[in-house]
Amino acid sequence: MSPFIDRTALLDCLEQARQRATDQQRPVLACFSCRWPACDGLRAFAAAWGFTQAVLWQFAESGPAMVGVGRALELGLQQDQSLVELQQAWQRWMAEAVIVGPQRPRLFGGRTFDRENPCSEQWRAFTEAAFVLPRLSRQGEHLLLASQIDEQTDCQALCQELLDDLYYWWETEQGRPVTTLQPGRNPRVRESLPAEEWKARVKRALADIESRQLHKVVLAREVRIQADTPFSLPRILQALAQGNPGAYLFAFRRGDSCFLGATPERLVLQQAGQLRTTALAGSIPRGTCAQSDRANHDRLLASAKDRHEHALVVETLRSDLRRFTAELQVPEVPVVHRLKHIQHLMTPIHGRLLPEVPLLAVVEALHPTPAVGGLDRQAAIRWIRRHESLHRGWYAAPVGWLDSEGDGEFAVALRSALVRGEQAWAFAGCGLVAGSEPELEYRETCVKLRTMLDALAPGLSENLVEASRLQA
């Protein structure tokens, strides 16, 4: 038996919005929220295949998973627009919206890593920036339905359409579980750029660092995966969730393309005037046993090269955040953040925001952090454009959400892949500073790629990692 929704209350919300649209002579949003059976994020996302767009956002510290389908509103960027202007447009929509119920409407999305780097064919579904208010969204035991309405809207018909979409989604979710979905068959992985050529670019970067053209640059690489049958997005997400329980699990599906991942790096959380961010830089693999794992932990903390790389990120974040905060707490010594395949130096940063600071102003100021771009920031981005020879798209860029009150959370889209049918592209990068060694940096990217490759197909990363050892 399907759960009940108050049709009369929903219809009243829609009719209020139509009256407001008539009075103002422009479309407005109607947002109606109510109680609904608890949402299993992975199952709900798996059931969204009948919708052209779907989003999943899950982070244990932030509460239950958020899942949305369809599109009530989409905001993007014109050529010279900033993210702050995009947030202002969102605030105008929210100021005029009819909002009924306890849930705040949320806008989910992200932007490209480098707006000046032309988009490649593989990223065709992902524009320079795309932020979407889903038509239907769920979190925990709450449901929100949203739609644009103008003076011509047939509210009775729209009410029925929303309910039809909702019950279709719900009934699909009650069907087969994620575990019955088949993964892509016979996946093969190959490097987009041969290892020796990539290492030669590392050497070029180190020469430019030595000549003081820049202090640090992050060089990324891409591997392509081809299967005989389409990859199962829910199976990939299930594997990522099980293998990376402390990470941000995200998925943005647009048509037949999906950008997804399990990133360890928070860019910024803004909530009730408080700000949190994380410096994450300096890495070493996990050990093969408890003793070697501890030895690697201690080696990372003692590494002058890694501590220097980490300090560059911390000091840049401190400097960038100073103009937005009334106070800022930055620990003097980093801790080691352990993940499944790798461990990082991490410094959690807390602050109290000045009044009226837009979240997307902070996002725009922090991106790209030195952990994904480099220092000097502009010199590093120019170097990446000239030498990296791949289009990062949304990889290593900000992804997240923003609510109707201006609160929200963004992460840096690491440990991620773009999936389209039988094809996938996985990405990883490493920070290069004085003292970096090309072979070790290449191996570090192989370790980072394991997160996505093992989620695409168990054991898929072994060929890549073994190849990196053979070249040692």
For each residue, the residues with C-beta under 8 A, 3 or more apart:
1:
2: 167 170 171
3: 36 37 170
4:
5: 10 34 36 143 163 166
6: 9 10 34
7: 10 11 159 163
8: 11 12
9: 6 12 13 32 34 100
10: 5 6 7 13 14 32 145 159 162 163
11: 7 8 14 15 155 156 159
12: 8 9 15 16 100
13: 9 10 16 17 30 31 32 98 100
14: 10 11 17 18 30 32 147 149 153 155 158 159
15: 11 12 18 19 155
16: 12 13 19 20 30 98 100
17: 13 14 20 21 28 29 30 97 98 149 153
18: 14 15 21 22 149 150 151 153 155
19: 15 16 22 23
20: 16 17 23 24 28 96 98
21: 17 18 24 25 26 27 28 149 150 151 153
22: 18 19 25 151
23: 19 20
24: 20 21 28 96
25: 21 22 151
26: 21 150
27: 21 148 149 150
28: 17 20 21 24 93 96 97 98 148 149 150
29: 17 72 73 93 94 96 97 98 105 133 146 147 148 149
30: 13 14 16 17 97 98 100 146 147 148 149
31: 13 97 98 99 100 101 103 105 144 145 146 404
32: 9 10 13 14 100 101 144 145 146
33: 100 101 102 103 142 143 144 145
34: 5 6 9 101 142 143
35: 141 142 143
36: 3 5 39 138 141 142 143
37: 3 141
38: 64 140 141
39: 36 44 64 65 67 138 139 140 141
40: 43 44 65 173
41: 44 45 56 58 64 65 66 67 249
42: 45 46 56 65 178 234 237 238 241
43: 40 46 47 173 177 178
44: 39 40 41 47 48 56 65 67 138 169 173
45: 41 42 48 54 56 67 233 234 237 251
46: 42 43 49 173 178 181 233 234
47: 43 44 169 170 172 173 175
48: 44 45 51 54 67 69 169 253
49: 46 172
50: 168 169 172
51: 48 54 69 70 135 165 169
52: 70 71 254 255
53: 69 70 71 132 134 253 254 255
54: 45 48 51 67 68 69 134 251 253
55: 66 67 68 69 108 132 134 251 252 253
56: 41 42 44 45 65 66 67 237 249 250 251 260
57: 65 66 67 108 248 249 250 400 401
58: 41 65 66 241 248 249 250
59: 62 247 248 249 409 411
60: 245 246
61:
62: 59 269 409
63: 139 140
64: 38 39 41 139 140
65: 39 40 41 42 44 56 57 58 139 249
66: 41 55 56 57 58 106 108 137 138 139 401
67: 39 41 44 45 48 54 55 56 57 137 138 139
68: 54 55 106 108 132 134 135 136 137 138
69: 48 51 53 54 55 134 135 136 137 165 169
70: 51 52 53 134 135 136 165
71: 52 53 74 132 133 134 135
72: 29 133 134 135 146 147 148
73: 29 93 107 132 133 146 148
74: 71 130 131 132 133
75: 86 89 90 107 109 130 131 132
76: 86 127 128 129 130 131
77: 81 82 83 85 86 111 115 128 129
78: 81
79:
80:
81: 77 78 85 86
82: 77 85 86 364
83: 77 86 87 111 129 360 361 363 364
84: 87 88 358 360 361 364
85: 77 81 82 88 89
86: 75 76 77 81 82 83 89 90 129 131 360
87: 83 84 90 91 358 359 360 361 402 406
88: 84 85 91 92 358
89: 75 85 86 92 93
90: 75 86 87 93 94 107 131 402
91: 87 88 94 95 406
92: 88 89 95 96
93: 28 29 73 89 90 96 97
94: 29 90 91 97 99 105 404
95: 91 92
96: 20 24 28 29 92 93
97: 17 28 29 30 31 93 94 105 404
98: 13 16 17 20 28 29 30 31
99: 31 94 104 105 404
100: 9 12 13 16 30 31 32 33
101: 31 32 33 34 144
102: 33 142
103: 31 33 139 142 143 144
104: 99 403 404 405 407
105: 29 31 94 97 99 133 144 146 403 404
106: 66 68 133 137 401 402 403 404 408
107: 73 75 90 131 132 133 401 402 403
108: 55 57 66 68 131 132 133 134 252 400 401
109: 75 129 130 131 132 252 399 400 401
110: 129 130 131 252 259 394 397 398 399 400 413
111: 77 83 115 128 129 130 394 397 398
112: 115 117 119 123 126 127 128 129 392 393 394 397
113: 117 368 372 392 393 394 395 396 397
114: 117 368 381 384 385 392
115: 77 111 112 128
116: 385
117: 112 113 114 385 391 392
118: 391
119: 112 123 124 126 127 128 391 393
120: 123 391 393
121: 124
122: 391 393 418 420 425
123: 112 119 120 126 391 393 394 418
124: 119 121 257
125: 254 255 256 257 420
126: 112 119 123 130 252 254 257 259 393 394 418
127: 76 112 119 130
128: 76 77 111 112 115 119
129: 76 77 83 86 109 110 111 112
130: 74 75 76 109 110 111 126 127 254
131: 74 75 76 86 90 107 108 109 110 402
132: 53 55 68 71 73 74 75 107 108 109
133: 29 71 72 73 74 105 106 107 108 146
134: 53 54 55 68 69 70 71 72 108 137 144 146
135: 51 68 69 70 71 72 145 146 147 162 165
136: 68 69 70 143 144 145 146 162 165 166 169
137: 66 67 68 69 106 134 143 144 146
138: 36 39 44 66 67 68 142 143 144
139: 39 63 64 65 66 67 103 142
140: 38 39 63 64
141: 35 36 37 38 39
142: 33 34 35 36 102 103 138 139
143: 5 33 34 35 36 103 136 137 138 166
144: 31 32 33 101 103 105 134 136 137 138
145: 10 31 32 33 135 136 162 166
146: 29 30 31 32 72 73 105 133 134 135 136 137
147: 14 29 30 72 135 158 162
148: 27 28 29 30 72 73
149: 14 17 18 21 27 28 29 30 153 155 158
150: 18 21 26 27 28 153
151: 18 21 22 25
152:
153: 14 17 18 21 149 150 158
154: 157 158
155: 11 14 15 18 149 158 159
156: 11 159 160
157: 154 160 161
158: 14 147 149 153 154 155 161 162
159: 7 10 11 14 155 156 162 163
160: 156 157 163 164
161: 157 158 164 165
162: 10 135 136 145 147 158 159 165 166
163: 5 7 10 159 160 166 167
164: 160 161 167 168
165: 51 69 70 135 136 161 162 168 169
166: 5 136 143 145 162 163 169 170
167: 2 163 164 170 171
168: 50 164 165 171 172
169: 44 47 48 50 51 69 136 165 166 172 173
170: 2 3 47 166 167 173 174
171: 2 167 168 174 175
172: 47 49 50 168 169 175
173: 40 43 44 46 47 169 170
174: 170 171
175: 47 171 172
176: 180 181
177: 43 180
178: 42 43 46 181 234 235 238
179: 238
180: 176 177
181: 46 176 178 232 234 235
182: 185 229 232 235
183: 187 231 232 235 236 456 457
184: 187 225 227 228 229 230 231 232 422 424 456 457
185: 182 227 228 229
186: 227 228
187: 183 184 225 226 227 231 456 457 460
188: 225 226 227
189: 223 224 225 453 460 463 464
190: 223 224 226
191: 194 195 198 221 222 223 224 464
192: 221 222 223 224 390 425
193: 197 198 221 222 389 390
194: 191 197 198
195: 191 198 199 442 467 468 471
196: 199 200 471
197: 193 194 200 201
198: 191 193 194 195 201 202 219 221 442
199: 195 196 202 203 438 439 441 442
200: 196 197 203 204 438
201: 197 198 204 205 219 387 388
202: 198 199 205 206 219 432 436 438 441 442
203: 199 200 206 207 438
204: 200 201 207 208 387
205: 201 202 208 209 217 219 383 387 432
206: 202 203 209 210 432 434 436 438
207: 203 204 210 211
208: 204 205 211 213 214 217 383
209: 205 206 212 213 214 215 216 217 432 433 434
210: 206 207 434
211: 207 208
212: 209
213: 208 209 379 383
214: 208 209 217 374 375 376 379 380 383
215: 209 312 374 375 376 433
216: 209 309 312 370 374 375 380 431 432 433
217: 205 208 209 214 373 374 380 383 384 431 432
218: 370 371 372 373 374 380 384 396 429 430 431 432
219: 198 201 202 205 384 387 388 429 430 432 441
220: 384 388 390 392 395 396 427 428 429
221: 191 192 193 198 390 427 428 429 445
222: 191 192 193 390 425 426 427
223: 189 190 191 192 425 426 449 453 464
224: 189 190 191 192 423 424 425
225: 184 187 188 189 417 423 424 425 426 453 456 457 460
226: 187 188 190 422 423
227: 184 185 186 187 188 230 231 422 423 424 457
228: 184 185 186 422
229: 182 184 185 422
230: 184 227 421 422
231: 183 184 187 227 235 236 419 421 422 424 456
232: 181 182 183 184 235 236
233: 45 46 236 237 251 253 258 260 419
234: 42 45 46 178 181 237 238
235: 178 181 182 183 231 232 238 239
236: 183 231 232 233 239 240 260 417 419 455 456
237: 42 45 56 233 234 240 241 249 251 260 455
238: 42 178 179 234 235 241 242
239: 235 236 242 243 454 455 458
240: 236 237 243 244 247 249 260 261 262 451 452 455
241: 42 58 237 238 244 245 249 262
242: 238 239 245
243: 239 240 262 340 451 454 455
244: 240 241 247 249 262 264 339 340 415 451
245: 60 241 242
246: 60 264 339
247: 59 240 244 262 263 264 339 415
248: 57 58 59 262 263 264 265 266 411
249: 41 56 57 58 59 65 237 240 241 244 261 262
250: 56 57 58 260 261 262 263 399 411 413
251: 45 54 55 56 233 237 258 259 260
252: 55 108 109 110 126 258 259 260 394 399
253: 48 53 54 55 233 257 258
254: 52 53 125 126 130 257 258
255: 52 53 125
256: 125 420 421
257: 124 125 126 253 254 418 419 420
258: 233 251 252 253 254 418 419 420
259: 110 126 251 252 393 394 399 413 416 417 418 419
260: 56 233 236 237 240 250 251 252 416 417 419
261: 240 249 250 413 414 415 416 417 451 452
262: 240 241 243 244 247 248 249 250 415 416 451 455
263: 247 248 250 411 412 413 414 415 416
264: 244 246 247 248 280 337 339 344 414 415
265: 248 278 280 371 411 412 414
266: 248 269 276 277 278 409 410 411 412
267: 277 363 366 367 369 398 400 410 411 412
268: 275 276 277 359 362 363 366 409 410
269: 62 266 275 276 277 408 409 410
270: 274 275 353 357 359 362 406 407 408 409
271: 274 407 409
272: 407
273: 352 353 355
274: 270 271 350 351 352 353
275: 268 269 270 321 324 325 350 351 352 353 362
276: 266 268 269 348 349 350 351
277: 266 267 268 269 317 321 348 349 366
278: 265 266 346 347 348 349
279: 310 313 314 317 334 346 347 349 369 371
280: 264 265 313 337 344 345 346 371
281: 306 309 310 312 313 344 345 370 371 431
282: 300 303 306 307 309 310 334 344 345 431
283: 300 306 342 343 344 345 430 444 447 448
284: 296 297 299 300 303 306 342 343
285: 296 341 342 343 443 444 447
286: 293 296 338 339 340 341 342 343
287: 290 291 292 293 294 295 296
288: 292 293
289: 292 293
290: 287 293 294
291: 287 294 295
292: 287 288 289 295 296
293: 286 287 288 289 290 296 297
294: 287 290 291 297 298
295: 287 291 292 298 299
296: 284 285 286 287 292 293 299 300 343
297: 284 293 294 300 301 336 338 343
298: 294 295 301 302
299: 284 295 296 302 303
300: 282 283 284 296 297 303 306 336 343 345
301: 297 298 307 334 336 345
302: 298 299
303: 282 284 299 300 306 307
304: 307 308 435
305: 308 309 433 434 435 436
306: 281 282 283 284 300 303 309 310 345
307: 282 301 303 304 310 311 334 345
308: 304 305 311 312 433 434 435
309: 216 281 282 305 306 312 313 431 433
310: 279 281 282 306 307 313 314 334 345 347
311: 307 308 314 315
312: 215 216 281 308 309 315 316 370 375 433
313: 279 280 281 309 310 316 317 347 369 370 371
314: 279 310 311 317 318 330 334 347 349
315: 311 312 318 319
316: 312 313 319 320 369 370 375 377
317: 277 279 313 314 320 321 330 349 366 369
318: 314 315 321 322 328 330 349
319: 315 316 322
320: 316 317 323 365 366
321: 275 277 317 318 324 325 328 349 351 362 365 366
322: 318 319 325 328
323: 320 365
324: 275 321 351 353 354 357 361 362 365
325: 275 321 322 328 351 352 353 354
326: 351 352 353 354
327: 351 352
328: 318 321 322 325 349 350 351
329: 349 350 351
330: 314 317 318 347 349
331: 334 335 347 348
332:
333:
334: 279 282 301 307 310 314 331 345 346 347
335: 331 345 346 347
336: 297 300 301 343 344 345 346
337: 264 280 343 344 345 346
338: 286 297 343
339: 244 246 247 264 286 342 343 344 451
340: 243 244 286 450 451
341: 285 286 447 448 450 451
342: 283 284 285 286 339 444 447 448
343: 283 284 285 286 296 297 300 336 337 338 339
344: 264 280 281 282 283 336 337 339
345: 280 281 282 283 300 301 306 307 310 334 335 336 337
346: 278 279 280 334 335 336 337
347: 278 279 310 313 314 330 331 334 335
348: 276 277 278 331
349: 276 277 278 279 314 317 318 321 328 329 330
350: 274 275 276 328 329
351: 274 275 276 321 324 325 326 327 328 329
352: 273 274 275 325 326 327
353: 270 273 274 275 324 325 326 357
354: 324 325 326 357
355: 273
356:
357: 270 324 353 354 361 362
358: 84 87 88 361 362 406
359: 87 268 270 362 363 402 406 407 408 410
360: 83 84 86 87 363 364 402
361: 83 84 87 324 357 358 364 365
362: 268 270 275 321 324 357 358 359 365 366
363: 83 267 268 359 360 366 367 398 400 410
364: 82 83 84 360 361 367
365: 320 321 323 324 361 362
366: 267 268 277 317 320 321 362 363 369 398
367: 267 363 364 397 398 412
368: 113 114 372 373 377 381 396 397
369: 267 279 313 316 317 366 372 373 412
370: 216 218 281 312 313 316 373 374 375 377 380 431
371: 218 265 279 280 281 313 412 431
372: 113 218 368 369 396 412 414 429
373: 217 218 368 369 370 377 380 381 384
374: 214 215 216 217 218 370 377 379 380 381 383 384 431 432
375: 214 215 216 312 316 370 379 380
376: 214 215 379 380
377: 316 368 370 373 374 380 381
378: 381 382
379: 213 214 374 375 376 382 383
380: 214 216 217 218 370 373 374 375 376 377 383 384
381: 114 368 373 374 377 378 384 385
382: 378 379 385 386
383: 205 208 213 214 217 374 379 380 386 387
384: 114 217 218 219 220 373 374 380 381 387 388
385: 114 116 117 381 382 388
386: 382 383
387: 201 204 205 219 383 384
388: 201 219 220 384 385 392
389: 193
390: 192 193 220 221 222
391: 117 118 119 120 122 123
392: 112 113 114 117 220 388 395 396 397 427
393: 112 113 119 120 122 123 126 259 397 418
394: 110 111 112 113 123 126 252 259 397 399 413 416 418
395: 113 220 392 413 414 416 418 427
396: 113 218 220 368 372 392 412 413 414 427 429
397: 110 111 112 113 367 368 392 393 394 412 413
398: 110 111 267 363 366 367 410 411 412 413
399: 109 110 250 252 259 394 410 411 413
400: 57 108 109 110 267 363 408 409 410 411
401: 57 66 106 107 108 109 408 409 410
402: 87 90 106 107 131 359 360 406 407 408
403: 104 105 106 107 406 407 408
404: 31 94 97 99 104 105 106
405: 104
406: 87 91 270 358 359 402 403
407: 104 270 271 272 359 402 403
408: 106 269 270 359 400 401 402 403
409: 59 62 266 268 269 270 271 400 401
410: 266 267 268 269 359 363 398 399 400 401
411: 59 248 250 263 265 266 267 398 399 400
412: 263 265 266 267 367 369 371 372 396 397 398
413: 110 250 259 261 263 394 395 396 397 398 399 416
414: 261 263 264 265 372 395 396 428 448
415: 244 247 261 262 263 264 428 448 451 452
416: 259 260 261 262 263 394 395 413 426 427 452
417: 225 236 259 260 261 424 425 426 427 452 456
418: 122 123 126 257 258 259 393 394 395 424 425
419: 231 233 236 257 258 259 260 423 424 456
420: 122 125 256 257 258 423 424
421: 230 231 256
422: 184 226 227 228 229 230 231
423: 224 225 226 227 419 420
424: 184 224 225 227 231 417 418 419 420 452 456
425: 122 192 222 223 224 225 417 418
426: 222 223 225 416 417 449 452 453 456
427: 220 221 222 392 395 396 416 417 452
428: 220 221 414 415 445 446 448 449
429: 218 219 220 221 372 396 445 448
430: 218 219 283 436 441 444 445 448
431: 216 217 218 281 282 309 370 371 374 436
432: 202 205 206 209 216 217 218 219 374 436 441
433: 209 215 216 305 308 309 312 436
434: 206 209 210 305 308
435: 304 305 308
436: 202 206 305 430 431 432 433 440 441
437: 440 441
438: 199 200 202 203 206 441 442
439: 199 442 443 471 472
440: 436 437 443 444
441: 199 202 219 430 432 436 437 438 444 445
442: 195 198 199 202 438 439 445 446 468 471
443: 285 439 440 446 447 468 469 472
444: 283 285 342 430 440 441 447 448
445: 221 428 429 430 441 442 448 449
446: 428 442 443 449 450 461 464 465 467 468
447: 283 285 341 342 443 444 450 465
448: 283 341 342 414 415 428 429 430 444 445 451
449: 223 426 428 445 446 452 453 461 464
450: 340 341 446 447 453 454 461 464 465
451: 240 243 244 261 262 339 340 341 415 448 454 455
452: 240 261 415 416 417 424 426 427 449 455 456
453: 189 223 225 426 449 450 456 457 460 461 464
454: 239 243 450 451 457 458 459 460 461
455: 236 237 239 240 243 262 451 452
456: 183 184 187 225 231 236 417 419 424 426 452 453 460
457: 183 184 187 225 227 453 454 460
458: 239 454
459: 454 462
460: 187 189 225 453 454 456 457 463 464
461: 446 449 450 453 454 464 465
462: 459 465 466
463: 189 460 466 467
464: 189 191 223 446 449 450 453 460 461 467 468
465: 446 447 450 461 462 468 469
466: 462 463 469 470
467: 195 446 463 464 470 471
468: 195 442 443 446 464 465 471 472
469: 443 465 466 472
470: 466 467
471: 195 196 439 442 467 468
472: 439 443 468 469
